[in-house]
């Protein structure tokens, strides 16, 4: 397993200029809990990177650092070769990074179109331009094939898949150049899941958008991703092109981790 | 624009019913009626209308209900409470509450008084300074809640007692007459019989607009609806809460100064918890959720109007003041239950 790691302590090759986004030596703790110990991650232009790992491995924490929601304790983030300090989600968004959170960050009490434009509202003077937001939201959702009764309904009334579709559409249509998707398929049925995967493929075909996807379905990961990273105990322990790996190999890696943990616990007794 | 866009059902979409296609008065009325019922304020409006009809036309008080004097009475029983209810709506919507606003109400005219008499500050400036002090009290409430993470119920209970003690200390618990030089400008602030209700209606109109039509209002709803989600979307939830605490306290200062000019005295026993609870009751009767995420400023004005009409109507009927509170409490509950029921009907009809 360790043979697959490309120098766990040093930032991964190739050179930083080639990468649209790099995280170097990123660590993050919450009180006594260490979520990330030393993460090195890179994303090439136009690349789709799959991030896998067990629950609690730190995947969501990593994404929340890369999207500016929380700062890392140590380490640095490079955007197109230049070191940046992300001062918040707005700041990251201005730099072209957008995110779909695992919890979707939708507001139940607001309409679909207000959620689509949450914190990037279109305005006319001091007023919300509801008419334009409503029209564009309807167009974008139709484009993506997300079927909802109306953009005027509160998102509380929608199904899990519809809600996820709205959260994904919100990021995809934000003109971001780097998209971070935290389990975008989690609440999706097979049909809706295929929709999102198709969308990622479309983005890949455009070539100017890079994507990091967290997912648990390895077959789906290999289907759309160019490369796969495995996050274990707060570090990237595995980094391979999708072409050089398989569902079996990925499954085996995670099962090994389980087994090791189980043995350690039994020894402890 | 298509039909669906016109049928704005979203809570923040506001009235959006376009003109009917002209297929007869009946369908127009039907559509207008449906559009009306979709509004969040519909249920409390109906309750208020029923009370007006009862006290104005049916009850034995009907002869005196629509007199000029009585209408002024009702308006003055509504206005100052409706003004602080605006703030409570904003705070309830973003998931907080302010129990101290009634003590800003009683403190602010004393501040104005001492600015004028002890510091010889011009009257208008003294009023502005008193309002700024109100805003600073809101800033302190916001600091306690947002930065020190004290639940707003407890934080503002603490500031309420502190403000009361501070007011009693500086005033030595003595009522003051308004400084004579303030009486001219005071006409604009409650000295003139309709002044208070005009202030209330203008402020309600402004903040109703802010809540349903501006980014600030949308973010206030988002903050109360899903605190984590709102901050994940990059909304500065701290700024929203600070701002709404400051608006509420400033409104409390306005209400207090208006009441001082109306009653022609600065009274240390004015304000307090009672008007604050009236304001919260008005907000809730008007359709604001205690749990956050939804509410209406216009509804709160109507809710306060309901309470004021009840109080006035029972007075006119000659009900003794002792059992009056029993009836008022029961009426608040009845209005509340009717409102909850009508809201449920409205929601069912919408989906």
Interface residues (C-beta under 8 A of the other chain):
Chain A: X69 X88 X89 X90 X93 X101 X103 X104 X105 X106 X107 X108 X109 X110 X111 X113 X114 X118 X119 X121 X123 X126 X127 X128 X130 X131 X134 X135 X150 X151 X152 X153 X154 X157
Chain B: X1 X4 X5 X7 X8 X9 X10 X11 X12 X13 X213 X214 X215 X218 X219 X221 X222 X224 X225 X226 X228 X229 X230 X231 X232 X233 X234 X235 X293 X294 X351
